[in-house]
Amino acid sequence: MDKAEKRELVSSLQDAFNASGSVVVAHYSGLSVAKMEDLRVQMKQAGGQVKVAKNRLAKRALENAEIADFSEFLTGPTVLTYAEDPITAAKISAKFAKANDKYVILGGAMGETKLDAAAVAALSELPSLDELRAKIAGMLTQPAAKIASVLQAPGGQVARVVSAYSEKGEAA
């Protein structure tokens, strides 16, 4: 890799760090290519990315990035997962780590906050932005549905009373 390629990689990593809601760093030593590809596919489907980069270049990208310095985690064979949604990278990484013992989460960053492995695990338990939006939308539509059912109830009761009287009149 020549200097121009390294500069390009550092620049692309820096852009990715700045645009991402969170970054998770993990060791992947011993994982098969198929397992790594599985992680890439899962992250891509969720809207994130997986990047294996030289630690030295990743540290350079962190120097000018607008994200917490997590360079202490960049030792050994590391993989970076990141996504725009702050929860996605943590959620997919934690799920993948549970299924694969050789994938060990070291930590990461969410904006200006550095995360250790426990914080990444806690972050992975939170609902994603899409899930939160769905819950809020459900909560907003629920009162309207209740009001509609309350307004329809008296009309339904009157209809049942009239129907009962008509059935009683026909029986007599």
C-alpha positions, 0 to 999 in steps of 0.5 A: 500500500503506497502513501496515496492509498494510505492517505485515501484510507485514513480520509475515508475512515475519518469521514466514516467516523464523523458520519457514524453514530457509534463505532464498535471495535472488536478482535476477530482472531480465529474467525473464518472468512465465511463468518466475517462475511456473515457479519458484513451482510448483517451490518449492511442489512441494518445500515452499517458497515464493517471495516478491517484496517491497519490499527496505525491508520485507524489511529491516524483517522481518529486524530482529526475525527469528531469522535471520542478517542478509542485508540487504546482498543486498536491493538491486535487484529481489530475490526471496526463496525459503525453505523449512522444509527447509534444503536445498530453497530452495538446491537449487531456486534453484540448479537454476533459476539454471542453467536461467535466466541472468537469475536470479542468486543473491546469497546468503541465510541458514540459521539464524544463518549468512549465506550468500554465493552460493558457500555457497548453491551448496554447500548445493544440492549436499547431499542433502535431509532426505528423501533423507538419511532414505531413505539411513539407512533403507536402511542400517538395513534392509541388515544385516537383509537380509544376515542373512536371506540368510546364514541362508537359505543353509545351508538352500538348500545342503542342499536343493540337495545332497538334490536332486542326490542324488535326481537321481543316484539316479533316473538310476542 
